[in-house]
Amino acid sequence: MTNSKFIFLPPLLISILLFTTSNLKIGNLFNTFFNVAFYPFTSPLRDFKTYYQLQSSTIKNLPNTNKQNREQKVFIAHLVRENEILKQSLKDSKIESNLKNNYQEVLPIKVTGNTGKIVATSSQPLDKLKSGMPVVNGNILLGLVTEINQNIINIISLEDDLFPPLDLKGASGPEGVYRHHNGIPQLVNVPSQTPIILGDFVLTNPTDLIPANLLVGKVSKIITAPQDPLQKGEVTLYDSFSNNPENIVIILKP
């Protein structure tokens, strides 16, 4: 009976017994015994204490961590922006170098919209820009500059019904005017003495701002009778902003 009572000693008595025996010569033996015997109970408590301390430390440091993360994000965003500017500058320099054989001076641009209103930016100064200057991809005409607003360049595309009349010629000789009517590019006002020829390339005539022989497109359909005094035909554009062309420049000096 006494043995069974000893087995169910209250925890307080067990603690006293552990403290007392630890001060005796045989204390180390008892410590080892009780550590092994009660390990299943004490180990989870120790683990919980360690986990709690780690979590507390993490929570205390959370404001500093969030601040550091924000600073890192800002710094990374700055690096990304600087890298993109550098890449664009290098690309613009390469494009400019390649086109110097064709034109005296060009301004490389980056188009930021290709539907509706066309806008563009450049890594170079815009002080030489003028309204009416041609926007090209190589020797392919894409549109004209309409307005310069601070660092933004507004462009009207050949695909726009509001595109102004532009003097053009066919490679075989006929001359007329370009217009975009009801969504269709056209070559109009061509005298019947030099009729439109199906499949003929359509090119620019020179002006103060536009060089000769920029490629506009190709005659794809004749929509007037041969006897009509003024003929017109549909034109398939050789390229357009909707095709997302690369290496776009504005010709500053033909």
DANORRA-V67192 format. One record per pair of residues at least 12 apart in sequence whose C-alpha atoms are under 6 Angstrom apart, sorted by the first residue. I is the first residue (numbers start at 1). GAP is how many residues later the second one is. Records with the same first field share a line. If there is no record, write none. Layout:
I = GAP, GAP
//
This chain:
92 = 16
103 = 151
104 = 149, 150
105 = 147, 148
106 = 144, 145, 146
107 = 142, 143
108 = 141
109 = 12, 13, 139, 140
114 = 127, 128
118 = 37
119 = 34, 35, 36
120 = 32, 33
121 = 31
131 = 14, 15, 16
132 = 12, 13
133 = 12, 76
134 = 116, 117
135 = 114, 115
136 = 112, 113
137 = 111
139 = 75
140 = 74, 75
141 = 73, 74, 75
142 = 16, 98
143 = 13, 14, 15
144 = 12
161 = 19, 20
165 = 13, 14
166 = 12
167 = 38
168 = 35, 36, 37
169 = 33, 34
170 = 31, 32
171 = 30
174 = 20
175 = 15
176 = 12, 13, 14
185 = 49, 50
186 = 47, 48, 49
187 = 45, 46
188 = 44
189 = 41, 42
190 = 40, 41
191 = 38, 39
192 = 37, 38
198 = 21
199 = 19, 20, 21
200 = 18, 19
201 = 16, 17
202 = 14, 15, 16
203 = 12, 13
211 = 43
216 = 21, 22
217 = 19, 20, 21
218 = 17, 18
219 = 15, 16
220 = 14, 15, 16
221 = 12, 13
//
